Amino acid sequence: MSAQNSKGIQTLLDAERDAQKIVQQAREYRSKRVKDAKNEAQKEIEDYRKQKDDEFKAFEKKHTSGNKKAEEDASKDAEEQMKRIKEAGSKTGDKVVQDLLNVVTEVKPEVPDRVAAPPEA
């Protein structure tokens, strides 16, 4: 009986070692799967971020090109107006200055039509 008990105990110990090996392999496999899943998720996140960044850049390019065109048009219009103002100033500038000087330097006193009554105190 003792030999049989010893053999039974040995069989249980062998089964326990086998079970520990299986559990260890399962843990290693699970750890590997978790690591693989994490890496795969990180790659998906990076791909998604790149896709959204590309979409944003395309959107930005599409919508800011109109602003640049508007700025260029406004700048061109301002330059044309400045050119016209300078041309007008060079053509009639001397006459305008002379007219201003004449108005300022030539005093023409005028008598008012009605004399205002002094304010009452």
Residue pairs with C-beta under 8 A, 6 or more apart in sequence:
none
